[in-house]
């Protein structure tokens, strides 16, 4: 299991890797899957940590969807 700070750092690293790239269909899809794979089975985490992880992954998804390239 990863710590919350490790998951936040992974999400930040994935954002940095996407920043400046051209927007294409399914922008960030591979990175979203990579983040999910990095987290692993979310049900292995206690409930309170699951809620934080859901927020982190949801924020990353929203960032990918709303990314404008600027």
N, C-alpha and C positions, 0 to 999 in steps of 0.2 A: 504494500500500500504506500502511496505517495502522501507527503504532507501537503497541506493547503498551500504553503509558500512554494513548494516545488511545482504544484499545478499552476499557480499564478505565474511563476517564472516561465514555464513552458508555454502558456498562452501568450505571454509578452514576447517571447522569442519567435513564436509563429507569426504574430502580428508584424514584428520587425522584418521577418523574411518575406512577407507579402507586400509591405509598404513599397510603393514606387513601381510595382508591377502593373502591367496593363490589365484592365478589367475584361474578363472573358466570361462566357457562360459557366456557371457553377464555380465562380470565383471562391477560392478558399475551401473547396470541398475536401481535397486531400488533407489539408491542414486540420480541418474539423475532425476527420476520421483519425488523424494522427493524435490529436488531443484526446479523443475518446479512448483510443488504444493505450495511450500513456496513463490515463486514469485507471483503466481496467474495469472490473466489475464494480459498479457503483454500490451494489448491495453489500459489498464487503466492508464498507465504511459505516460508522455509526450515523444515526439519523441526522444529527446536527451538522456533521461534516458533509453529508450528502446534499443537504440544502445549500451549503456554501459552494460546493462543487457544481451544482446545477446552475447557480447564479454565474459562476465563472465561465462555464461552457456556454451558457445562454448569452452572456455579454460578448463572448468571442464570436458566436454565430451572428449576433446582431451587428457587430463591427464588420464582419465579412459582407453581410447583406447590404449594409448602408455605406460601404467604402466607395469613395468617389475618386480616389487616385490623387488627392491633393494633400 
